């Protein structure tokens, strides 16, 4: 966690993502076998298929001063969103590509200036929402977001 970041939230993962990871791990030994038998092209192709799956499990959301930082994959700092730019937060079932490993428990952060919404899936959703609302009280929360605290 960087200086100025008050809290880090891990991502929530779903069973389907876990199954993809199990598949990737099960292909690890065949890749080693292919490399040892000088089948480099096949090893490279299988690795190219597996490589994008691994970063799914390396997603963190950090509240840093007045910014929500989303770190994912092997990238040190992938995305920063000024919390003041977040206008509404609502649950979504969208399967759009996003820094959200869960396929079922996602929230969409709508932003000012017509910027593309960001979909995330924090494991501690209520904790993250509390942090965001503390910093920017004008964020509108969808009533379907059942939070433990009254706002």
Residue frames as a rotation matrix with the C-alpha (Angstrom) as fourth column:
UNK 1
0.586 0.810 0.000 0.00
0.810 -0.586 0.000 0.00
0.000 0.000 -1.000 0.00
UNK 2
-0.218 -0.652 0.726 1.35
0.632 -0.661 -0.404 3.43
0.744 0.371 0.556 -0.98
UNK 3
-0.794 -0.077 -0.603 1.68
0.520 -0.599 -0.609 6.39
-0.314 -0.797 0.516 1.32
UNK 4
-0.778 0.565 -0.275 -1.64
-0.596 -0.802 0.038 8.24
-0.199 0.194 0.961 1.35
UNK 5
-0.334 0.674 -0.659 -3.69
-0.338 0.567 0.751 5.10
0.880 0.473 0.038 0.67
UNK 6
-0.244 0.295 0.924 -6.01
-0.969 -0.121 -0.218 4.45
0.047 -0.948 0.316 3.59
UNK 7
0.130 0.388 0.912 -7.38
-0.427 0.852 -0.302 1.04
-0.895 -0.350 0.277 2.62
UNK 8
-0.701 -0.282 -0.655 -6.78
-0.712 0.339 0.615 -1.70
0.049 0.897 -0.438 0.06
UNK 9
0.244 0.844 0.478 -9.65
-0.659 0.506 -0.557 -3.95
-0.712 -0.180 0.679 -1.04
UNK 10
-0.823 -0.474 0.314 -9.14
-0.144 0.708 0.691 -7.28
-0.550 0.523 -0.651 -2.81
UNK 11
-0.472 0.651 -0.595 -11.34
-0.832 -0.105 0.545 -8.43
0.292 0.752 0.591 -5.65
UNK 12
0.092 0.582 0.808 -14.10
-0.544 0.709 -0.449 -11.01
-0.834 -0.398 0.382 -5.35
UNK 13
-0.780 -0.322 -0.536 -13.72
-0.625 0.413 0.662 -14.00
0.008 0.852 -0.523 -7.66
UNK 14
0.346 0.933 0.095 -16.41
-0.912 0.358 -0.199 -16.34
-0.220 -0.018 0.975 -8.90
UNK 15
0.312 -0.178 0.933 -16.33
-0.140 0.963 0.230 -20.10
-0.940 -0.202 0.276 -9.37
UNK 16
0.940 0.061 0.334 -16.06
0.309 0.258 -0.915 -19.84
-0.142 0.964 0.224 -13.14
UNK 17
0.617 -0.782 0.090 -12.85
-0.668 -0.581 -0.465 -17.83
0.416 0.227 -0.881 -12.79
UNK 18
0.110 -0.549 0.828 -11.51
-0.799 0.447 0.402 -20.46
-0.591 -0.706 -0.390 -10.41
UNK 19
0.632 0.175 0.755 -12.29
0.202 0.903 -0.379 -23.16
-0.748 0.392 0.536 -12.96
UNK 20
0.936 -0.349 0.044 -10.40
-0.069 -0.303 -0.950 -21.21
0.345 0.887 -0.308 -15.63
UNK 21
0.281 -0.871 0.403 -7.44
-0.954 -0.301 0.016 -20.99
0.108 -0.389 -0.915 -13.27
UNK 22
0.255 -0.142 0.957 -7.58
-0.379 0.895 0.234 -24.74
-0.890 -0.422 0.174 -12.57
UNK 23
0.917 0.091 0.388 -7.56
0.312 0.440 -0.842 -25.33
-0.247 0.893 0.376 -16.32
UNK 24
0.713 -0.697 0.073 -4.52
-0.515 -0.592 -0.620 -23.06
0.475 0.405 -0.781 -16.68
UNK 25
0.097 -0.687 0.721 -2.68
-0.926 0.204 0.319 -24.92
-0.366 -0.698 -0.616 -13.92
UNK 26
0.500 0.144 0.854 -3.56
-0.030 0.988 -0.149 -28.29
-0.865 0.049 0.499 -15.44
UNK 27
0.969 -0.166 0.182 -1.92
0.192 0.045 -0.980 -27.15
0.155 0.985 0.076 -18.69
UNK 28
0.622 -0.773 0.124 1.31
-0.760 -0.556 0.337 -26.22
-0.192 -0.304 -0.933 -16.92
UNK 29
0.099 -0.606 0.789 2.80
-0.214 0.761 0.612 -29.74
-0.972 -0.229 -0.055 -17.00
UNK 30
0.601 0.110 0.792 2.05
0.681 0.449 -0.579 -30.27
-0.419 0.887 0.194 -20.70
UNK 31
0.953 -0.301 0.044 3.82
-0.241 -0.833 -0.499 -26.97
0.187 0.465 -0.865 -21.41
UNK 32
0.277 -0.886 0.372 6.92
-0.769 0.028 0.638 -28.17
-0.576 -0.463 -0.674 -19.54
UNK 33
0.214 -0.133 0.968 6.72
0.286 0.956 0.068 -31.45
-0.934 0.262 0.243 -21.47
UNK 34
0.885 0.171 0.433 6.50
0.460 -0.172 -0.871 -29.60
-0.075 0.970 -0.231 -24.79
UNK 35
0.756 -0.655 0.005 9.48
-0.654 -0.755 -0.036 -27.41
0.027 0.024 -0.999 -23.91
UNK 36
0.110 -0.739 0.665 11.59
-0.535 0.520 0.666 -30.42
-0.838 -0.428 -0.338 -22.91
UNK 37
0.125 0.010 0.992 10.74
0.599 0.796 -0.083 -32.10
-0.791 0.605 0.094 -26.21
UNK 38
-0.792 -0.567 -0.224 11.67
0.233 -0.622 0.748 -29.00
-0.564 0.540 0.625 -28.22
UNK 39
-0.209 0.808 0.551 8.05
0.934 -0.001 0.356 -28.26
0.288 0.589 -0.755 -29.22
UNK 40
-0.813 -0.281 -0.510 8.52
0.483 -0.814 -0.323 -24.54
-0.324 -0.508 0.798 -28.64
UNK 41
-0.827 0.539 0.160 5.72
-0.250 -0.608 0.753 -23.31
0.503 0.583 0.638 -30.93
UNK 42
0.017 0.866 -0.499 3.08
0.359 0.461 0.812 -25.42
0.933 -0.192 -0.303 -29.17
UNK 43
-0.219 -0.174 -0.960 4.41
0.975 -0.020 -0.219 -24.32
0.019 -0.985 0.174 -25.76
UNK 44
-0.978 -0.167 -0.123 4.24
0.166 -0.986 0.019 -20.67
-0.124 -0.002 0.992 -26.81
UNK 45
-0.519 0.851 0.074 0.66
-0.172 -0.188 0.967 -21.03
0.837 0.490 0.244 -28.09
UNK 46
0.169 0.592 -0.788 -0.56
0.702 0.489 0.518 -22.68
0.692 -0.640 -0.333 -24.88
UNK 47
-0.492 -0.430 -0.757 1.27
0.843 -0.453 -0.290 -20.10
-0.219 -0.781 0.585 -22.76
UNK 48
-0.968 0.154 0.196 -0.33
-0.059 -0.905 0.422 -17.29
0.243 0.397 0.885 -24.79
UNK 49
-0.083 0.984 -0.161 -3.73
0.089 0.168 0.982 -18.76
0.993 0.067 -0.101 -23.94
UNK 50
0.232 0.135 -0.963 -2.96
0.895 0.359 0.266 -19.15
0.382 -0.924 -0.038 -20.22
UNK 51
-0.691 -0.719 -0.076 -1.08
0.683 -0.615 -0.395 -15.88
0.237 -0.325 0.916 -19.64
UNK 52
-0.575 0.484 0.660 -4.15
-0.252 -0.872 0.420 -13.56
0.778 0.075 0.623 -19.73
UNK 53
0.408 0.790 -0.458 -5.95
0.209 0.407 0.889 -15.66
0.888 -0.459 0.001 -17.09
UNK 54
-0.162 -0.576 -0.801 -3.35
0.893 0.260 -0.367 -15.29
0.420 -0.775 0.473 -14.31
UNK 55
-0.898 -0.275 0.344 -3.72
0.135 -0.915 -0.380 -11.49
0.419 -0.295 0.859 -13.76
UNK 56
0.046 0.992 0.117 -7.39
-0.042 -0.116 0.992 -11.97
0.998 -0.051 0.036 -12.88
UNK 57
0.579 0.180 -0.795 -6.30
0.685 0.422 0.594 -12.98
0.443 -0.889 0.121 -9.38
UNK 58
-0.459 -0.770 -0.442 -4.09
0.880 -0.462 -0.109 -9.92
-0.121 -0.439 0.890 -8.93
UNK 59
-0.128 0.501 0.856 -6.70
0.376 -0.774 0.509 -7.16
0.918 0.387 -0.089 -8.63
UNK 60
-0.398 0.002 -0.917 -6.75
0.897 -0.212 -0.389 -4.60
-0.195 -0.977 0.082 -5.81
UNK 61
0.332 0.503 0.798 -8.74
0.495 -0.813 0.307 -1.43
0.803 0.293 -0.519 -5.27
UNK 62
-0.423 -0.560 -0.712 -7.05
0.906 -0.235 -0.353 1.25
0.030 -0.794 0.607 -3.16
UNK 63
0.787 0.571 0.231 -8.56
0.527 -0.819 0.228 4.40
0.319 -0.057 -0.946 -1.70
UNK 64
-0.253 -0.944 -0.210 -5.72
0.967 -0.252 -0.033 6.92
-0.021 -0.211 0.977 -1.77
UNK 65
-0.878 -0.013 -0.479 -6.59
0.130 -0.969 -0.212 10.40
-0.462 -0.248 0.852 -0.52
UNK 66
-0.045 0.904 -0.426 -9.20
-0.504 -0.389 -0.771 11.49
-0.863 0.180 0.473 -3.11
UNK 67
-0.164 -0.114 -0.980 -8.46
-0.969 0.206 0.138 8.81
0.186 0.972 -0.145 -5.73
UNK 68
0.648 0.304 0.699 -9.60
-0.375 0.925 -0.054 5.25
-0.663 -0.227 0.713 -6.30
UNK 69
-0.256 -0.797 -0.547 -6.66
-0.957 0.131 0.257 3.30
-0.133 0.590 -0.797 -7.70
UNK 70
0.833 0.476 0.283 -7.35
-0.403 0.871 -0.281 0.05
-0.380 0.120 0.917 -9.47
UNK 71
-0.253 -0.954 -0.162 -4.35
-0.930 0.194 0.313 -2.23
-0.267 0.230 -0.936 -9.78
UNK 72
0.721 0.496 0.484 -4.60
-0.362 0.865 -0.348 -5.38
-0.592 0.075 0.803 -11.78
UNK 73
0.931 -0.365 -0.027 -2.42
0.202 0.574 -0.794 -7.92
0.306 0.733 0.608 -13.50
UNK 74
0.224 -0.950 -0.216 1.26
0.972 0.203 0.116 -7.26
-0.066 -0.236 0.969 -13.72
UNK 75
0.023 -0.122 0.992 0.74
0.392 -0.912 -0.121 -3.51
0.920 0.392 0.027 -14.09
UNK 76
-0.771 -0.395 -0.499 1.87
0.600 -0.188 -0.778 -1.46
0.213 -0.899 0.382 -11.11
UNK 77
-0.515 0.642 -0.568 -0.77
0.081 -0.623 -0.778 1.29
-0.853 -0.447 0.270 -11.38
UNK 78
-0.656 0.242 0.715 -3.30
0.740 0.392 0.546 0.56
-0.148 0.888 -0.436 -14.09
UNK 79
-0.137 0.731 0.668 -6.07
0.526 -0.518 0.674 3.07
0.839 0.444 -0.314 -13.47
UNK 80
-0.827 -0.041 -0.560 -6.77
0.516 -0.450 -0.729 6.04
-0.222 -0.892 0.394 -11.19
UNK 81
-0.104 0.871 0.480 -10.23
0.659 -0.301 0.689 7.53
0.745 0.388 -0.543 -10.81
UNK 82
-0.898 -0.094 0.430 -10.78
-0.210 -0.767 -0.606 10.80
0.387 -0.635 0.669 -8.93
UNK 83
-0.699 0.653 -0.292 -13.47
0.700 0.542 -0.465 9.96
-0.146 -0.529 -0.836 -6.37
UNK 84
-0.462 0.507 -0.728 -15.07
-0.118 -0.849 -0.516 13.37
-0.879 -0.153 0.451 -7.01
UNK 85
-0.692 0.145 -0.708 -15.77
-0.722 -0.139 0.678 12.18
0.000 0.980 0.201 -10.60
UNK 86
-0.891 0.414 -0.188 -17.89
0.399 0.910 0.113 9.22
0.218 0.026 -0.976 -9.44
UNK 87
-0.643 0.718 0.267 -21.57
-0.657 -0.696 0.289 10.15
0.394 0.010 0.919 -9.76
UNK 88
0.465 0.836 0.293 -23.48
-0.884 0.421 0.202 6.90
0.045 -0.353 0.935 -9.16
UNK 89
-0.801 -0.597 0.036 -22.77
-0.598 0.798 -0.080 3.34
0.019 -0.085 -0.996 -8.06
UNK 90
0.317 0.945 0.079 -25.09
-0.930 0.326 -0.171 0.50
-0.187 -0.019 0.982 -8.96
UNK 91
-0.124 -0.317 0.940 -25.00
-0.149 0.943 0.298 -3.29
-0.981 -0.103 -0.164 -9.15
UNK 92
0.187 0.167 -0.968 -24.54
-0.968 -0.134 -0.210 -4.73
-0.165 0.977 0.137 -12.64
UNK 93
0.514 0.002 0.858 -24.60
0.012 1.000 -0.010 -8.10
-0.858 0.015 0.514 -14.38
UNK 94
0.803 -0.231 -0.549 -22.58
-0.596 -0.343 -0.727 -6.76
-0.020 0.910 -0.413 -17.31
UNK 95
0.728 -0.574 0.376 -19.95
0.465 0.816 0.344 -9.13
-0.504 -0.076 0.860 -18.65
UNK 96
0.889 -0.426 0.171 -17.93
-0.144 -0.613 -0.777 -6.33
0.436 0.665 -0.606 -20.21
UNK 97
0.172 -0.925 -0.338 -14.20
0.742 0.347 -0.574 -6.62
0.648 -0.152 0.746 -19.83
UNK 98
0.587 0.050 0.808 -13.23
-0.385 -0.861 0.333 -4.84
0.712 -0.506 -0.486 -16.63
UNK 99
-0.583 -0.812 0.030 -11.03
-0.368 0.231 -0.901 -5.08
0.725 -0.536 -0.433 -13.53
UNK 100
0.029 0.671 0.741 -13.64
-0.984 0.148 -0.095 -7.30
-0.174 -0.727 0.664 -11.85
UNK 101
-0.851 -0.473 -0.227 -12.89
-0.508 0.852 0.128 -10.99
0.133 0.224 -0.965 -11.42
UNK 102
-0.591 0.716 0.371 -16.37
0.157 0.553 -0.819 -11.93
-0.791 -0.426 -0.439 -10.24
UNK 103
-0.926 0.329 0.184 -18.93
0.180 -0.043 0.983 -12.57
0.332 0.943 -0.019 -12.93
UNK 104
-0.119 0.963 -0.240 -21.91
0.757 0.245 0.607 -12.28
0.643 -0.109 -0.758 -10.58
UNK 105
0.536 0.291 -0.792 -21.19
0.806 -0.455 0.379 -9.65
-0.250 -0.842 -0.478 -7.90
UNK 106
-0.496 -0.715 0.492 -20.14
0.847 -0.524 0.092 -6.52
0.192 0.462 0.866 -9.80
UNK 107
0.381 0.581 -0.719 -20.76
0.600 -0.747 -0.286 -2.84
-0.704 -0.322 -0.634 -9.26
UNK 108
0.092 -0.253 0.963 -20.63
0.921 -0.347 -0.179 -0.11
0.379 0.903 0.201 -11.87
UNK 109
-0.129 -0.224 -0.966 -19.09
0.599 -0.794 0.104 3.27
-0.790 -0.565 0.237 -11.09
UNK 110
0.502 0.323 0.803 -20.58
0.834 -0.427 -0.350 5.95
0.230 0.845 -0.483 -13.36
UNK 111
-0.330 -0.758 -0.562 -18.44
0.803 -0.539 0.255 9.04
-0.496 -0.367 0.787 -13.84
UNK 112
0.384 0.381 -0.841 -18.78
0.037 -0.917 -0.398 12.70
-0.923 0.122 -0.366 -14.78
UNK 113
-0.131 -0.483 -0.866 -18.03
-0.715 -0.559 0.420 14.10
-0.687 0.674 -0.272 -18.20
UNK 114
0.717 0.545 -0.435 -19.50
-0.689 0.464 -0.556 11.12
-0.101 0.699 0.708 -20.05
UNK 115
-0.395 -0.909 -0.132 -16.47
-0.912 0.405 -0.062 8.95
0.109 0.096 -0.989 -19.29
UNK 116
-0.063 0.313 -0.948 -16.87
-0.302 0.899 0.317 5.21
0.951 0.307 0.038 -19.65
UNK 117
0.685 0.333 0.648 -18.19
-0.713 0.121 0.691 3.58
0.152 -0.935 0.320 -16.45
UNK 118
-0.492 -0.845 -0.208 -15.85
-0.687 0.524 -0.503 1.26
0.534 -0.104 -0.839 -14.57
UNK 119
0.690 0.691 -0.217 -17.01
-0.447 0.642 0.623 -2.14
0.569 -0.333 0.752 -13.35
UNK 120
-0.496 -0.842 0.213 -15.36
-0.673 0.219 -0.706 -3.59
0.548 -0.494 -0.675 -10.25
UNK 121
0.525 0.658 -0.540 -16.02
-0.109 0.681 0.724 -6.44
0.844 -0.321 0.429 -7.81
UNK 122
-0.382 -0.705 0.597 -14.53
-0.705 -0.196 -0.682 -5.72
0.598 -0.681 -0.422 -4.38
UNK 123
-0.504 0.138 -0.853 -14.68
0.416 0.904 -0.100 -8.57
0.757 -0.405 -0.513 -1.88
UNK 124
-0.460 0.334 -0.823 -15.62
0.788 -0.274 -0.552 -6.07
-0.410 -0.902 -0.137 0.86
UNK 125
-0.300 0.404 0.864 -18.14
0.736 -0.479 0.479 -4.08
0.607 0.780 -0.153 -1.18
UNK 126
0.739 0.665 -0.107 -19.68
0.564 -0.524 0.639 -2.30
0.369 -0.532 -0.762 1.80
UNK 127
0.323 -0.716 -0.619 -16.27
0.669 -0.290 0.685 -1.30
-0.670 -0.635 0.385 3.14
UNK 128
-0.672 -0.564 0.480 -15.27
0.730 -0.398 0.555 0.22
-0.122 0.723 0.680 -0.20
UNK 129
0.043 0.777 0.628 -18.62
0.662 -0.493 0.564 2.01
0.748 0.392 -0.535 -0.55
UNK 130
0.758 0.208 -0.618 -18.24
0.640 -0.417 0.645 3.44
-0.124 -0.885 -0.449 2.96
UNK 131
-0.189 -0.925 -0.329 -14.77
0.689 -0.364 0.627 4.77
-0.700 -0.108 0.706 2.08
UNK 132
-0.648 -0.042 0.761 -15.98
0.706 -0.408 0.579 6.35
0.286 0.912 0.294 -1.17
UNK 133
0.388 0.887 0.251 -19.04
0.631 -0.454 0.629 7.97
0.672 -0.086 -0.735 0.45
UNK 134
0.488 -0.298 -0.820 -16.87
0.745 -0.348 0.569 9.31
-0.455 -0.889 0.052 3.29
UNK 135
-0.580 -0.808 -0.106 -14.72
0.583 -0.502 0.639 11.14
-0.569 0.309 0.762 0.74
UNK 136
-0.952 0.301 -0.048 -17.50
-0.235 -0.625 0.745 12.19
0.195 0.720 0.666 -1.69
UNK 137
-0.713 0.689 0.132 -20.92
0.107 0.293 -0.950 12.26
-0.693 -0.663 -0.282 -0.03
UNK 138
-0.091 0.716 -0.692 -22.72
-0.774 -0.488 -0.404 13.24
-0.627 0.499 0.599 -3.25
UNK 139
-0.902 -0.189 -0.389 -22.25
-0.394 0.730 0.558 9.80
0.178 0.657 -0.733 -4.82
UNK 140
0.102 0.989 0.110 -25.69
-0.995 0.103 -0.002 8.30
-0.013 -0.109 0.994 -5.47
UNK 141
-0.886 -0.347 0.307 -26.00
-0.376 0.926 -0.041 4.67
-0.270 -0.152 -0.951 -4.37
UNK 142
-0.388 0.748 -0.538 -28.54
-0.456 0.351 0.817 2.43
0.801 0.563 0.205 -6.06
UNK 143
0.145 0.545 0.826 -31.10
-0.988 0.029 0.154 1.14
0.060 -0.838 0.542 -3.56
UNK 144
0.858 0.169 -0.485 -30.23
-0.232 0.970 -0.073 -2.45
0.458 0.175 0.872 -4.54
UNK 145
-0.219 -0.962 -0.160 -26.86
-0.012 0.167 -0.986 -2.04
0.976 -0.214 -0.049 -2.85
UNK 146
0.833 0.519 -0.194 -27.66
0.137 0.147 0.980 -3.37
0.537 -0.842 0.051 0.59
UNK 147
-0.278 -0.932 0.233 -25.19
-0.059 -0.226 -0.972 -1.77
0.959 -0.284 0.008 2.92
UNK 148
-0.156 0.150 -0.976 -24.94
0.872 0.485 -0.065 -2.31
0.464 -0.862 -0.206 6.66
UNK 149
-0.652 -0.162 -0.741 -24.71
0.588 -0.725 -0.359 1.37
-0.479 -0.670 0.568 7.53
UNK 150
0.547 0.824 0.149 -27.30
0.781 -0.439 -0.444 4.02
-0.300 0.359 -0.884 6.92
UNK 151
-0.557 -0.760 0.334 -26.12
0.830 -0.504 0.237 6.90
-0.012 0.409 0.912 4.79
